[in-house]
Amino acid sequence: MWIELAMPTYLSNVSDRESQTAWVSKLTKSYYQDDQQAKLMHLQAEVDSLLQQLENLKHQRLAETNQKEE
């Protein structure tokens, strides 16, 4: 049996992503072997890290834009 998970590719903030990660983690435990779960968790951690970096850059650019306007 194959279950397709429909997931958005972009979330507005890191806390939404963390909630989605927890949800995916629960679902995948019964569908993937241990080695596949480990790879998936590693990829999820990498995505979380990249999203955090992106959010930090966004805040940094907003701060720089606000300073230029003052």
PDB file of N, CA, C and O in Angstrom, chain B, residues numbered from 101:
ATOM      1  N   MET B 101       0.839  -1.172   0.000  1.00  0.00           N
ATOM      2  CA  MET B 101       0.000   0.000   0.000  1.00  0.00           C
ATOM      3  C   MET B 101       0.895   1.250   0.000  1.00  0.00           C
ATOM      4  O   MET B 101       1.867   1.321   0.751  1.00  0.00           O
ATOM      5  N   TRP B 102       0.566   2.211  -0.829  1.00  0.00           N
ATOM      6  CA  TRP B 102       1.346   3.437  -0.949  1.00  0.00           C
ATOM      7  C   TRP B 102       0.483   4.599  -0.513  1.00  0.00           C
ATOM      8  O   TRP B 102      -0.649   4.747  -0.974  1.00  0.00           O
ATOM      9  N   ILE B 103       1.007   5.420   0.366  1.00  0.00           N
ATOM     10  CA  ILE B 103       0.292   6.610   0.819  1.00  0.00           C
ATOM     11  C   ILE B 103       1.103   7.825   0.409  1.00  0.00           C
ATOM     12  O   ILE B 103       2.271   7.958   0.772  1.00  0.00           O
ATOM     13  N   GLU B 104       0.483   8.692  -0.337  1.00  0.00           N
ATOM     14  CA  GLU B 104       1.164   9.919  -0.769  1.00  0.00           C
ATOM     15  C   GLU B 104       0.807  11.031   0.193  1.00  0.00           C
ATOM     16  O   GLU B 104      -0.366  11.266   0.484  1.00  0.00           O
ATOM     17  N   LEU B 105       1.828  11.714   0.684  1.00  0.00           N
ATOM     18  CA  LEU B 105       1.621  12.818   1.608  1.00  0.00           C
ATOM     19  C   LEU B 105       1.700  14.131   0.850  1.00  0.00           C
ATOM     20  O   LEU B 105       2.727  14.449   0.250  1.00  0.00           O
ATOM     21  N   ALA B 106       0.637  14.876   0.877  1.00  0.00           N
ATOM     22  CA  ALA B 106       0.640  16.188   0.243  1.00  0.00           C
ATOM     23  C   ALA B 106       1.173  17.189   1.260  1.00  0.00           C
ATOM     24  O   ALA B 106       0.570  17.394   2.313  1.00  0.00           O
ATOM     25  N   MET B 107       2.305  17.809   0.942  1.00  0.00           N
ATOM     26  CA  MET B 107       2.918  18.762   1.860  1.00  0.00           C
ATOM     27  C   MET B 107       3.262  20.034   1.104  1.00  0.00           C
ATOM     28  O   MET B 107       3.719  19.972  -0.037  1.00  0.00           O
ATOM     29  N   PRO B 108       3.047  21.184   1.725  1.00  0.00           N
ATOM     30  CA  PRO B 108       3.443  22.426   1.061  1.00  0.00           C
ATOM     31  C   PRO B 108       4.964  22.496   0.955  1.00  0.00           C
ATOM     32  O   PRO B 108       5.683  21.992   1.818  1.00  0.00           O
ATOM     33  N   THR B 109       5.440  23.125  -0.112  1.00  0.00           N
ATOM     34  CA  THR B 109       6.885  23.216  -0.297  1.00  0.00           C
ATOM     35  C   THR B 109       7.476  24.414   0.422  1.00  0.00           C
ATOM     36  O   THR B 109       8.691  24.480   0.605  1.00  0.00           O
ATOM     37  N   TYR B 110       6.650  25.358   0.832  1.00  0.00           N
ATOM     38  CA  TYR B 110       7.160  26.542   1.525  1.00  0.00           C
ATOM     39  C   TYR B 110       6.261  26.846   2.703  1.00  0.00           C
ATOM     40  O   TYR B 110       5.037  26.853   2.572  1.00  0.00           O
ATOM     41  N   LEU B 111       6.847  27.091   3.824  1.00  0.00           N
ATOM     42  CA  LEU B 111       6.086  27.481   4.997  1.00  0.00           C
ATOM     43  C   LEU B 111       6.525  28.866   5.434  1.00  0.00           C
ATOM     44  O   LEU B 111       7.668  29.268   5.217  1.00  0.00           O
ATOM     45  N   SER B 112       5.608  29.585   6.048  1.00  0.00           N
ATOM     46  CA  SER B 112       5.875  30.987   6.341  1.00  0.00           C
ATOM     47  C   SER B 112       6.894  31.202   7.451  1.00  0.00           C
ATOM     48  O   SER B 112       7.564  32.234   7.470  1.00  0.00           O
ATOM     49  N   ASN B 113       7.029  30.262   8.370  1.00  0.00           N
ATOM     50  CA  ASN B 113       8.015  30.473   9.415  1.00  0.00           C
ATOM     51  C   ASN B 113       8.540  29.148   9.950  1.00  0.00           C
ATOM     52  O   ASN B 113       8.020  28.080   9.627  1.00  0.00           O
ATOM     53  N   VAL B 114       9.550  29.235  10.751  1.00  0.00           N
ATOM     54  CA  VAL B 114      10.230  28.047  11.251  1.00  0.00           C
ATOM     55  C   VAL B 114       9.330  27.243  12.177  1.00  0.00           C
ATOM     56  O   VAL B 114       9.385  26.014  12.156  1.00  0.00           O
ATOM     57  N   SER B 115       8.503  27.893  12.991  1.00  0.00           N
ATOM     58  CA  SER B 115       7.643  27.139  13.903  1.00  0.00           C
ATOM     59  C   SER B 115       6.640  26.294  13.129  1.00  0.00           C
ATOM     60  O   SER B 115       6.322  25.181  13.547  1.00  0.00           O
ATOM     61  N   ASP B 116       6.133  26.807  12.002  1.00  0.00           N
ATOM     62  CA  ASP B 116       5.261  25.993  11.148  1.00  0.00           C
ATOM     63  C   ASP B 116       6.015  24.784  10.635  1.00  0.00           C
ATOM     64  O   ASP B 116       5.476  23.678  10.594  1.00  0.00           O
ATOM     65  N   ARG B 117       7.254  24.991  10.246  1.00  0.00           N
ATOM     66  CA  ARG B 117       8.078  23.904   9.736  1.00  0.00           C
ATOM     67  C   ARG B 117       8.336  22.863  10.817  1.00  0.00           C
ATOM     68  O   ARG B 117       8.323  21.664  10.539  1.00  0.00           O
ATOM     69  N   GLU B 118       8.569  23.314  12.051  1.00  0.00           N
ATOM     70  CA  GLU B 118       8.799  22.379  13.146  1.00  0.00           C
ATOM     71  C   GLU B 118       7.561  21.530  13.399  1.00  0.00           C
ATOM     72  O   GLU B 118       7.673  20.332  13.661  1.00  0.00           O
ATOM     73  N   SER B 119       6.383  22.139  13.323  1.00  0.00           N
ATOM     74  CA  SER B 119       5.138  21.390  13.492  1.00  0.00           C
ATOM     75  C   SER B 119       4.981  20.358  12.391  1.00  0.00           C
ATOM     76  O   SER B 119       4.588  19.218  12.642  1.00  0.00           O
ATOM     77  N   GLN B 120       5.292  20.769  11.170  1.00  0.00           N
ATOM     78  CA  GLN B 120       5.190  19.844  10.044  1.00  0.00           C
ATOM     79  C   GLN B 120       6.199  18.710  10.197  1.00  0.00           C
ATOM     80  O   GLN B 120       5.881  17.560   9.896  1.00  0.00           O
ATOM     81  N   THR B 121       7.396  19.014  10.655  1.00  0.00           N
ATOM     82  CA  THR B 121       8.421  17.999  10.841  1.00  0.00           C
ATOM     83  C   THR B 121       7.961  16.956  11.856  1.00  0.00           C
ATOM     84  O   THR B 121       8.153  15.759  11.642  1.00  0.00           O
ATOM     85  N   ALA B 122       7.360  17.395  12.946  1.00  0.00           N
ATOM     86  CA  ALA B 122       6.860  16.465  13.958  1.00  0.00           C
ATOM     87  C   ALA B 122       5.761  15.580  13.385  1.00  0.00           C
ATOM     88  O   ALA B 122       5.718  14.380  13.655  1.00  0.00           O
ATOM     89  N   TRP B 123       4.877  16.171  12.599  1.00  0.00           N
ATOM     90  CA  TRP B 123       3.783  15.435  11.975  1.00  0.00           C
ATOM     91  C   TRP B 123       4.325  14.391  11.003  1.00  0.00           C
ATOM     92  O   TRP B 123       3.894  13.238  11.019  1.00  0.00           O
ATOM     93  N   VAL B 124       5.267  14.794  10.164  1.00  0.00           N
ATOM     94  CA  VAL B 124       5.864  13.874   9.190  1.00  0.00           C
ATOM     95  C   VAL B 124       6.601  12.758   9.916  1.00  0.00           C
ATOM     96  O   VAL B 124       6.546  11.600   9.502  1.00  0.00           O
ATOM     97  N   SER B 125       7.280  13.101  10.982  1.00  0.00           N
ATOM     98  CA  SER B 125       8.023  12.114  11.748  1.00  0.00           C
ATOM     99  C   SER B 125       7.104  11.020  12.270  1.00  0.00           C
ATOM    100  O   SER B 125       7.431   9.836  12.184  1.00  0.00           O
ATOM    101  N   LYS B 126       5.968  11.408  12.805  1.00  0.00           N
ATOM    102  CA  LYS B 126       5.003  10.422  13.307  1.00  0.00           C
ATOM    103  C   LYS B 126       4.527   9.510  12.189  1.00  0.00           C
ATOM    104  O   LYS B 126       4.465   8.291  12.355  1.00  0.00           O
ATOM    105  N   LEU B 127       4.193  10.099  11.057  1.00  0.00           N
ATOM    106  CA  LEU B 127       3.664   9.309   9.948  1.00  0.00           C
ATOM    107  C   LEU B 127       4.697   8.367   9.350  1.00  0.00           C
ATOM    108  O   LEU B 127       4.374   7.234   8.992  1.00  0.00           O
ATOM    109  N   THR B 128       5.925   8.823   9.241  1.00  0.00           N
ATOM    110  CA  THR B 128       6.931   8.028   8.544  1.00  0.00           C
ATOM    111  C   THR B 128       7.473   6.876   9.375  1.00  0.00           C
ATOM    112  O   THR B 128       8.030   5.933   8.814  1.00  0.00           O
ATOM    113  N   LYS B 129       7.330   6.921  10.675  1.00  0.00           N
ATOM    114  CA  LYS B 129       7.876   5.853  11.509  1.00  0.00           C
ATOM    115  C   LYS B 129       7.353   4.484  11.098  1.00  0.00           C
ATOM    116  O   LYS B 129       8.098   3.505  11.140  1.00  0.00           O
ATOM    117  N   SER B 130       6.111   4.398  10.708  1.00  0.00           N
ATOM    118  CA  SER B 130       5.552   3.105  10.345  1.00  0.00           C
ATOM    119  C   SER B 130       5.733   2.758   8.867  1.00  0.00           C
ATOM    120  O   SER B 130       5.465   1.623   8.472  1.00  0.00           O
ATOM    121  N   TYR B 131       6.173   3.692   8.054  1.00  0.00           N
ATOM    122  CA  TYR B 131       6.245   3.450   6.619  1.00  0.00           C
ATOM    123  C   TYR B 131       7.662   3.282   6.073  1.00  0.00           C
ATOM    124  O   TYR B 131       7.826   2.800   4.952  1.00  0.00           O
ATOM    125  N   TYR B 132       8.674   3.659   6.822  1.00  0.00           N
ATOM    126  CA  TYR B 132      10.038   3.601   6.324  1.00  0.00           C
ATOM    127  C   TYR B 132      10.918   2.737   7.230  1.00  0.00           C
ATOM    128  O   TYR B 132      10.707   2.663   8.441  1.00  0.00           O
ATOM    129  N   GLN B 133      11.901   2.093   6.616  1.00  0.00           N
ATOM    130  CA  GLN B 133      12.877   1.333   7.390  1.00  0.00           C
ATOM    131  C   GLN B 133      13.787   2.302   8.118  1.00  0.00           C
ATOM    132  O   GLN B 133      13.838   3.489   7.793  1.00  0.00           O
ATOM    133  N   ASP B 134      14.516   1.779   9.122  1.00  0.00           N
ATOM    134  CA  ASP B 134      15.353   2.629   9.964  1.00  0.00           C
ATOM    135  C   ASP B 134      16.360   3.460   9.176  1.00  0.00           C
ATOM    136  O   ASP B 134      16.530   4.647   9.455  1.00  0.00           O
ATOM    137  N   ASP B 135      17.033   2.851   8.192  1.00  0.00           N
ATOM    138  CA  ASP B 135      18.034   3.603   7.433  1.00  0.00           C
ATOM    139  C   ASP B 135      17.391   4.712   6.612  1.00  0.00           C
ATOM    140  O   ASP B 135      17.956   5.796   6.469  1.00  0.00           O
ATOM    141  N   GLN B 136      16.211   4.436   6.074  1.00  0.00           N
ATOM    142  CA  GLN B 136      15.502   5.460   5.310  1.00  0.00           C
ATOM    143  C   GLN B 136      15.016   6.573   6.239  1.00  0.00           C
ATOM    144  O   GLN B 136      15.046   7.748   5.871  1.00  0.00           O
ATOM    145  N   GLN B 137      14.570   6.207   7.435  1.00  0.00           N
ATOM    146  CA  GLN B 137      14.145   7.211   8.412  1.00  0.00           C
ATOM    147  C   GLN B 137      15.307   8.113   8.789  1.00  0.00           C
ATOM    148  O   GLN B 137      15.142   9.327   8.902  1.00  0.00           O
ATOM    149  N   ALA B 138      16.484   7.525   8.986  1.00  0.00           N
ATOM    150  CA  ALA B 138      17.665   8.314   9.354  1.00  0.00           C
ATOM    151  C   ALA B 138      18.000   9.309   8.244  1.00  0.00           C
ATOM    152  O   ALA B 138      18.303  10.469   8.523  1.00  0.00           O
ATOM    153  N   LYS B 139      17.946   8.863   6.991  1.00  0.00           N
ATOM    154  CA  LYS B 139      18.219   9.762   5.862  1.00  0.00           C
ATOM    155  C   LYS B 139      17.181  10.881   5.804  1.00  0.00           C
ATOM    156  O   LYS B 139      17.517  12.043   5.579  1.00  0.00           O
ATOM    157  N   LEU B 140      15.923  10.516   6.008  1.00  0.00           N
ATOM    158  CA  LEU B 140      14.849  11.509   5.972  1.00  0.00           C
ATOM    159  C   LEU B 140      15.031  12.541   7.080  1.00  0.00           C
ATOM    160  O   LEU B 140      14.889  13.741   6.849  1.00  0.00           O
ATOM    161  N   MET B 141      15.344  12.072   8.275  1.00  0.00           N
ATOM    162  CA  MET B 141      15.540  12.994   9.394  1.00  0.00           C
ATOM    163  C   MET B 141      16.724  13.919   9.140  1.00  0.00           C
ATOM    164  O   MET B 141      16.678  15.101   9.480  1.00  0.00           O
ATOM    165  N   HIS B 142      17.781  13.381   8.543  1.00  0.00           N
ATOM    166  CA  HIS B 142      18.940  14.215   8.216  1.00  0.00           C
ATOM    167  C   HIS B 142      18.541  15.300   7.214  1.00  0.00           C
ATOM    168  O   HIS B 142      18.912  16.463   7.370  1.00  0.00           O
ATOM    169  N   LEU B 143      17.794  14.917   6.198  1.00  0.00           N
ATOM    170  CA  LEU B 143      17.344  15.899   5.198  1.00  0.00           C
ATOM    171  C   LEU B 143      16.412  16.933   5.821  1.00  0.00           C
ATOM    172  O   LEU B 143      16.487  18.117   5.491  1.00  0.00           O
ATOM    173  N   GLN B 144      15.536  16.491   6.718  1.00  0.00           N
ATOM    174  CA  GLN B 144      14.639  17.435   7.380  1.00  0.00           C
ATOM    175  C   GLN B 144      15.427  18.422   8.233  1.00  0.00           C
ATOM    176  O   GLN B 144      15.109  19.611   8.265  1.00  0.00           O
ATOM    177  N   ALA B 145      16.447  17.936   8.919  1.00  0.00           N
ATOM    178  CA  ALA B 145      17.287  18.828   9.732  1.00  0.00           C
ATOM    179  C   ALA B 145      18.012  19.827   8.840  1.00  0.00           C
ATOM    180  O   ALA B 145      18.157  20.996   9.198  1.00  0.00           O
ATOM    181  N   GLU B 146      18.463  19.370   7.688  1.00  0.00           N
ATOM    182  CA  GLU B 146      19.155  20.265   6.749  1.00  0.00           C
ATOM    183  C   GLU B 146      18.198  21.336   6.222  1.00  0.00           C
ATOM    184  O   GLU B 146      18.569  22.505   6.116  1.00  0.00           O
ATOM    185  N   VAL B 147      16.981  20.939   5.897  1.00  0.00           N
ATOM    186  CA  VAL B 147      15.970  21.892   5.430  1.00  0.00           C
ATOM    187  C   VAL B 147      15.662  22.901   6.529  1.00  0.00           C
ATOM    188  O   VAL B 147      15.577  24.101   6.266  1.00  0.00           O
ATOM    189  N   ASP B 148      15.494  22.422   7.757  1.00  0.00           N
ATOM    190  CA  ASP B 148      15.231  23.329   8.886  1.00  0.00           C
ATOM    191  C   ASP B 148      16.352  24.351   9.041  1.00  0.00           C
ATOM    192  O   ASP B 148      16.101  25.535   9.262  1.00  0.00           O
ATOM    193  N   SER B 149      17.583  23.883   8.923  1.00  0.00           N
ATOM    194  CA  SER B 149      18.734  24.774   9.046  1.00  0.00           C
ATOM    195  C   SER B 149      18.728  25.820   7.935  1.00  0.00           C
ATOM    196  O   SER B 149      18.963  27.001   8.190  1.00  0.00           O
ATOM    197  N   LEU B 150      18.463  25.395   6.723  1.00  0.00           N
ATOM    198  CA  LEU B 150      18.423  26.333   5.594  1.00  0.00           C
ATOM    199  C   LEU B 150      17.286  27.336   5.739  1.00  0.00           C
ATOM    200  O   LEU B 150      17.450  28.513   5.420  1.00  0.00           O
ATOM    201  N   LEU B 151      16.138  26.879   6.217  1.00  0.00           N
ATOM    202  CA  LEU B 151      15.021  27.797   6.437  1.00  0.00           C
ATOM    203  C   LEU B 151      15.354  28.819   7.513  1.00  0.00           C
ATOM    204  O   LEU B 151      14.981  29.987   7.400  1.00  0.00           O
ATOM    205  N   GLN B 152      16.050  28.386   8.550  1.00  0.00           N
ATOM    206  CA  GLN B 152      16.455  29.308   9.614  1.00  0.00           C
ATOM    207  C   GLN B 152      17.430  30.352   9.068  1.00  0.00           C
ATOM    208  O   GLN B 152      17.327  31.534   9.396  1.00  0.00           O
ATOM    209  N   GLN B 153      18.374  29.913   8.235  1.00  0.00           N
ATOM    210  CA  GLN B 153      19.323  30.841   7.623  1.00  0.00           C
ATOM    211  C   GLN B 153      18.596  31.849   6.744  1.00  0.00           C
ATOM    212  O   GLN B 153      18.910  33.039   6.755  1.00  0.00           O
ATOM    213  N   LEU B 154      17.622  31.361   5.982  1.00  0.00           N
ATOM    214  CA  LEU B 154      16.843  32.236   5.114  1.00  0.00           C
ATOM    215  C   LEU B 154      16.067  33.264   5.929  1.00  0.00           C
ATOM    216  O   LEU B 154      16.017  34.441   5.574  1.00  0.00           O
ATOM    217  N   GLU B 155      15.467  32.812   7.020  1.00  0.00           N
ATOM    218  CA  GLU B 155      14.723  33.731   7.883  1.00  0.00           C
ATOM    219  C   GLU B 155      15.659  34.772   8.501  1.00  0.00           C
ATOM    220  O   GLU B 155      15.298  35.945   8.601  1.00  0.00           O
ATOM    221  N   ASN B 156      16.851  34.353   8.914  1.00  0.00           N
ATOM    222  CA  ASN B 156      17.828  35.290   9.474  1.00  0.00           C
ATOM    223  C   ASN B 156      18.253  36.332   8.443  1.00  0.00           C
ATOM    224  O   ASN B 156      18.366  37.515   8.764  1.00  0.00           O
ATOM    225  N   LEU B 157      18.486  35.896   7.211  1.00  0.00           N
ATOM    226  CA  LEU B 157      18.847  36.836   6.143  1.00  0.00           C
ATOM    227  C   LEU B 157      17.714  37.833   5.880  1.00  0.00           C
ATOM    228  O   LEU B 157      17.952  39.021   5.660  1.00  0.00           O
ATOM    229  N   LYS B 158      16.502  37.333   5.908  1.00  0.00           N
ATOM    230  CA  LYS B 158      15.336  38.198   5.697  1.00  0.00           C
ATOM    231  C   LYS B 158      15.286  39.287   6.767  1.00  0.00           C
ATOM    232  O   LYS B 158      15.084  40.461   6.456  1.00  0.00           O
ATOM    233  N   HIS B 159      15.469  38.894   8.028  1.00  0.00           N
ATOM    234  CA  HIS B 159      15.452  39.872   9.120  1.00  0.00           C
ATOM    235  C   HIS B 159      16.620  40.852   9.000  1.00  0.00           C
ATOM    236  O   HIS B 159      16.468  42.044   9.269  1.00  0.00           O
ATOM    237  N   GLN B 160      17.771  40.349   8.600  1.00  0.00           N
ATOM    238  CA  GLN B 160      18.951  41.204   8.443  1.00  0.00           C
ATOM    239  C   GLN B 160      18.716  42.242   7.349  1.00  0.00           C
ATOM    240  O   GLN B 160      19.042  43.416   7.522  1.00  0.00           O
ATOM    241  N   ARG B 161      18.156  41.811   6.237  1.00  0.00           N
ATOM    242  CA  ARG B 161      17.893  42.746   5.139  1.00  0.00           C
ATOM    243  C   ARG B 161      16.828  43.768   5.514  1.00  0.00           C
ATOM    244  O   ARG B 161      16.918  44.937   5.138  1.00  0.00           O
ATOM    245  N   LEU B 162      15.824  43.322   6.255  1.00  0.00           N
ATOM    246  CA  LEU B 162      14.805  44.273   6.708  1.00  0.00           C
ATOM    247  C   LEU B 162      15.420  45.323   7.621  1.00  0.00           C
ATOM    248  O   LEU B 162      15.097  46.506   7.516  1.00  0.00           O
ATOM    249  N   ALA B 163      16.300  44.899   8.511  1.00  0.00           N
ATOM    250  CA  ALA B 163      16.966  45.837   9.418  1.00  0.00           C
ATOM    251  C   ALA B 163      17.827  46.819   8.642  1.00  0.00           C
ATOM    252  O   ALA B 163      17.837  48.011   8.951  1.00  0.00           O
ATOM    253  N   GLU B 164      18.553  46.335   7.634  1.00  0.00           N
ATOM    254  CA  GLU B 164      19.388  47.210   6.821  1.00  0.00           C
ATOM    255  C   GLU B 164      18.543  48.196   6.033  1.00  0.00           C
ATOM    256  O   GLU B 164      18.917  49.362   5.901  1.00  0.00           O
ATOM    257  N   THR B 165      17.413  47.748   5.509  1.00  0.00           N
ATOM    258  CA  THR B 165      16.512  48.632   4.763  1.00  0.00           C
ATOM    259  C   THR B 165      15.940  49.706   5.690  1.00  0.00           C
ATOM    260  O   THR B 165      15.832  50.872   5.307  1.00  0.00           O
ATOM    261  N   ASN B 166      15.581  49.314   6.887  1.00  0.00           N
ATOM    262  CA  ASN B 166      15.034  50.278   7.856  1.00  0.00           C
ATOM    263  C   ASN B 166      16.079  51.322   8.243  1.00  0.00           C
ATOM    264  O   ASN B 166      15.744  52.493   8.423  1.00  0.00           O
ATOM    265  N   GLN B 167      17.340  50.909   8.373  1.00  0.00           N
ATOM    266  CA  GLN B 167      18.400  51.855   8.708  1.00  0.00           C
ATOM    267  C   GLN B 167      18.630  52.856   7.589  1.00  0.00           C
ATOM    268  O   GLN B 167      18.871  54.033   7.855  1.00  0.00           O
ATOM    269  N   LYS B 168      18.559  52.411   6.348  1.00  0.00           N
ATOM    270  CA  LYS B 168      18.771  53.306   5.210  1.00  0.00           C
ATOM    271  C   LYS B 168      17.659  54.341   5.091  1.00  0.00           C
ATOM    272  O   LYS B 168      17.885  55.469   4.654  1.00  0.00           O
ATOM    273  N   GLU B 169      16.452  53.938   5.489  1.00  0.00           N
ATOM    274  CA  GLU B 169      15.298  54.842   5.380  1.00  0.00           C
ATOM    275  C   GLU B 169      15.309  55.914   6.467  1.00  0.00           C
ATOM    276  O   GLU B 169      14.658  56.949   6.318  1.00  0.00           O
ATOM    277  N   GLU B 170      16.033  55.682   7.548  1.00  0.00           N
ATOM    278  CA  GLU B 170      16.040  56.658   8.660  1.00  0.00           C
ATOM    279  C   GLU B 170      16.929  57.809   8.416  1.00  0.00           C
ATOM    280  O   GLU B 170      17.033  58.700   9.259  1.00  0.00           O
TER     281      GLU B 170
END
